Amino acid sequence: MKLRGKVAVVTGGAGGIGRAIVERYAREGATVAVADVSHAAARSVAQAVGGDAFAVELDVTDQASIDAMVETVARTTAGIDILVNNAAVFDMAPILDVTEASYDFVFGVNTKGLFFTLQAVARHMVGRGQGGKIINIASQAGRRGEALVSVYCASKAAVISLTQSAGLDLIRHRINVNGIAPGVVDTPMWKEVDALFARYENRPIGEKKRLVGEAVPYGRMGRPEDHAGAAVFLASDDAEYVVAQTLNVDGGNWMS
């Protein structure tokens, strides 16, 4: 029960890694706000998790929605202790085919949305004067470029950089900002990713997913629940002296 008595917000909490973190945080004693653009999906997860979990609608591309989420959680609970910035989207194309709309969509959610959610929650934490923990979900894609994934890679590289800057700035308020960089994770998003690779690399459906899983040193793709332990650690008192770091949780795919 490492998070007993804590209040956590998990963005994109209705599915994938976000849902796995919601479930684990609840088991560790936290009151969890499942924040998602789909309020219906968030309610379904909160009901399944039970306990003190509750749903809150959140569109990270809309500042009013971010502010309303913080206000709702603060009003419903004693205040936010933990934020997991997990909401993200994916797209890919060769450099010559990337559209402005795709660029704006990916950066709008993955980078701008993450930053201003972090900012709003950090302001709340500073106002409370009790510190807090903020965990940004980056990606191994943020550690390197990829020919077909330029915009997504850049958005996640920005997340790693923002984690460093925010960590250095906010630790004076006893707010620890750190990140997690997953590798290839078997979530519903990978169906979309696999289809895009099939299109651009002329592969059969399913082949890219199989190949990337086989290439992981651990021997398989990651699962959402593989990341929950790191999220608990970074949200707990055990990580009090960990500042501005992004932890690779990727089965050995990347070493830094």
C-alpha positions in Angstrom: 0.0 0.0 0.0 2.7 2.5 -1.0 0.2 5.1 -2.1 -2.3 4.9 0.8 -4.0 8.3 1.3 -2.7 9.8 -2.0 -4.9 11.2 -4.8 -3.7 10.5 -8.3 -4.8 11.7 -11.7 -4.0 9.4 -14.7 -4.6 11.0 -18.1 -5.6 8.6 -20.8 -6.6 6.3 -18.0 -9.3 4.4 -19.8 -7.0 2.1 -21.7 -3.6 0.6 -22.3 -0.8 1.6 -20.0 -3.0 4.2 -18.4 -5.6 1.7 -17.3 -2.9 -0.6 -15.9 -1.5 2.2 -13.8 -5.0 3.1 -12.6 -5.6 -0.5 -11.5 -2.3 -0.8 -9.7 -2.5 2.6 -8.0 -5.9 1.6 -6.6 -4.4 -1.6 -5.2 -1.7 0.5 -3.7 -4.3 2.5 -1.7 -4.6 5.6 -3.9 -7.8 7.4 -4.8 -7.6 7.5 -8.6 -9.2 10.0 -11.0 -9.5 8.2 -14.4 -9.1 11.2 -16.7 -9.9 10.5 -20.4 -11.3 12.2 -23.4 -14.0 9.5 -23.4 -16.0 10.0 -20.2 -18.0 6.9 -20.8 -14.8 4.8 -21.0 -13.4 6.4 -17.9 -16.6 5.7 -16.0 -16.4 2.1 -17.1 -12.9 1.7 -15.8 -13.6 3.5 -12.6 -16.5 1.2 -11.9 -14.5 -1.9 -12.7 -11.6 -0.7 -10.4 -14.1 0.1 -7.6 -13.0 1.6 -4.3 -12.5 5.4 -4.5 -11.7 5.5 -8.2 -13.8 8.0 -10.2 -14.0 9.3 -13.7 -13.4 12.8 -15.0 -13.6 14.0 -18.6 -10.4 15.5 -20.0 -9.4 16.8 -23.4 -5.7 17.7 -23.0 -5.9 19.9 -26.2 -8.4 22.2 -24.5 -7.1 24.4 -21.7 -10.6 24.9 -20.3 -11.0 21.1 -20.0 -7.6 20.8 -18.3 -8.5 23.5 -15.8 -12.0 22.0 -15.2 -10.4 18.6 -14.5 -8.0 20.0 -11.9 -10.9 21.9 -10.2 -13.1 18.9 -10.2 -10.5 16.6 -8.7 -9.5 19.2 -6.1 -13.1 19.7 -5.2 -13.9 16.0 -5.0 -10.8 15.0 -3.0 -8.4 16.6 -0.6 -6.1 17.7 -3.5 -3.9 16.1 -6.1 -0.7 14.4 -5.0 0.2 12.5 -8.1 -0.2 13.1 -11.9 0.5 10.6 -14.5 0.6 12.3 -17.9 -0.2 9.3 -20.1 -2.6 10.6 -22.8 -1.0 10.3 -26.2 -1.7 9.6 -29.9 0.3 8.2 -32.8 0.7 8.8 -36.5 3.5 8.1 -39.0 4.4 8.8 -42.6 7.6 9.4 -44.6 9.0 12.9 -44.2 7.7 14.0 -47.6 4.1 12.9 -46.8 3.8 14.3 -43.3 0.8 16.8 -43.2 0.5 19.9 -41.0 -2.7 18.4 -39.6 -0.9 15.2 -38.5 1.9 17.2 -37.0 -0.4 19.5 -35.1 -2.5 16.5 -33.9 0.5 14.6 -32.5 2.3 17.5 -30.9 -1.0 18.9 -29.7 -1.7 15.9 -27.6 1.7 14.4 -26.8 3.6 17.6 -26.1 1.5 20.7 -25.7 -1.3 18.8 -24.0 1.1 17.0 -21.6 2.9 20.3 -20.8 -0.2 22.3 -20.0 -1.7 19.5 -17.9 1.6 19.3 -16.0 1.5 23.1 -15.6 -2.1 23.2 -14.3 -1.5 20.4 -11.8 1.9 21.8 -10.7 0.2 25.2 -10.0 -2.3 23.3 -7.8 0.4 21.4 -6.0 2.4 24.6 -5.4 -0.7 26.3 -4.0 -1.3 23.4 -1.6 2.3 23.5 -0.4 2.6 19.7 0.1 4.7 18.8 -2.9 3.8 16.0 -5.2 4.9 13.6 -7.9 4.4 14.1 -11.7 5.2 11.2 -14.1 5.3 11.8 -17.8 4.9 8.8 -20.1 7.5 9.2 -22.9 8.7 6.5 -25.2 11.8 4.8 -26.5 10.9 6.6 -29.7 12.0 9.8 -27.9 15.5 8.4 -27.6 16.1 8.2 -31.3 14.8 9.2 -34.7 12.9 6.8 -37.0 12.5 7.3 -40.8 8.7 6.8 -40.8 8.0 8.1 -37.3 9.6 11.5 -37.3 6.8 13.5 -35.7 5.9 11.0 -33.0 9.6 10.5 -32.2 10.1 14.3 -31.9 7.0 14.7 -29.7 8.3 12.1 -27.3 11.8 13.5 -27.3 10.2 16.8 -26.3 8.5 14.9 -23.4 11.9 13.7 -22.1 13.3 17.2 -22.4 10.3 18.8 -20.7 10.6 16.2 -17.9 14.2 17.4 -17.3 13.3 21.1 -17.3 10.2 20.7 -15.2 12.0 18.4 -12.8 14.8 20.9 -12.3 12.4 23.9 -11.8 9.7 22.2 -9.6 11.9 20.3 -7.2 12.3 23.5 -5.2 8.6 23.1 -4.4 9.2 19.4 -3.5 7.5 18.3 -6.7 9.4 15.4 -8.3 9.0 15.3 -12.0 10.2 12.1 -13.7 9.2 10.0 -16.7 8.8 6.5 -18.0 9.9 5.5 -21.5 8.1 2.4 -22.6 9.3 0.3 -25.6 7.0 -1.6 -27.9 3.8 -2.3 -25.9 1.0 -4.6 -26.9 -2.0 -2.3 -26.6 -4.9 -1.7 -28.9 -2.9 1.2 -30.5 -0.5 -1.4 -32.0 -3.2 -2.5 -34.4 -3.1 0.9 -35.9 0.7 1.1 -35.8 1.0 -2.3 -37.4 -1.4 -1.3 -40.2 0.6 1.8 -40.9 3.8 -0.1 -41.1 2.1 -2.6 -43.4 1.2 0.3 -45.7 4.5 2.0 -45.8 6.8 -1.0 -45.7 4.6 -3.2 -47.9 4.3 -5.9 -45.2 1.5 -8.3 -44.3 -0.7 -7.3 -41.4 0.8 -8.6 -38.2 4.3 -9.1 -39.5 5.8 -5.8 -38.1 4.3 -6.5 -34.6 5.8 -10.0 -34.7 9.2 -8.7 -35.7 9.4 -6.0 -33.1 8.3 -8.4 -30.4 11.0 -10.9 -31.4 13.7 -8.2 -31.4 13.1 -7.2 -27.7 16.0 -8.6 -25.6 13.5 -9.8 -23.0 11.8 -11.9 -25.7 8.4 -10.3 -26.1 6.6 -7.0 -26.4 5.8 -5.2 -23.3 2.4 -5.4 -21.6 0.6 -2.5 -20.0 1.0 -4.0 -16.6 4.8 -4.1 -17.0 4.9 -0.4 -16.5 2.8 -0.1 -13.4 5.5 -1.0 -11.0 7.8 1.8 -12.2 4.8 4.2 -12.0 4.2 3.2 -8.4 7.9 3.6 -7.5 8.1 7.1 -9.1 4.9 8.2 -7.3 6.0 6.8 -3.9 8.3 8.1 -1.1 10.9 5.7 -2.4 11.6 8.1 -5.3 11.9 11.2 -3.2 15.5 11.7 -4.4 14.8 10.9 -8.0 14.5 14.1 -10.0 14.2 14.8 -13.8 14.9 11.3 -14.9 13.2 9.2 -17.6 13.3 5.5 -16.7 13.4 3.0 -19.6 10.9 0.2 -19.1 11.3 -1.6 -22.4 12.7 -5.1 -21.9 16.2 -4.0 -22.7 15.5 -2.3 -26.1 17.4 0.9 -25.2 20.2 1.6 -22.7 20.9 5.2 -21.5 
